């Protein structure tokens, strides 16, 4: 089952993740923003991996999905699903999550296995810890 978090929550998380020192430019996602990307989506694309992981752990926890994710170790851009960027995040417990960022700042979070069964892009490009 997937859950959504509100745009306000995502916007606040983005603001917090943007605070502090950023990682070197080489840690940033190496993907061009889709032409249809909104400000929320573009901001996630521009974060370095550490900042992005901080946003994604909040998204996973806010989705109120049963699990033991205590931290996101790595994340990677997977592709597009219905004109929305899709990411995969690996938790420190080894679980993999698909995160689809909606245009209004919502995030749909689900286990990668469930995402693939639902016809979303494969999480085959999962990050390795």
Secondary structure, 3 states (H helix, E strand, C coil): CCEEECHHHHHHHHHHHHCCCCCCHHHECCCCCCCCCCHHHHHHHHCEHHHHHHHHHHHHHHCCCCCCCCCEEEEEEEEEECCEEEEEEEECCCCEEEEEECCCCCEEEEEHHHHHHCCCCCCCCCCCC
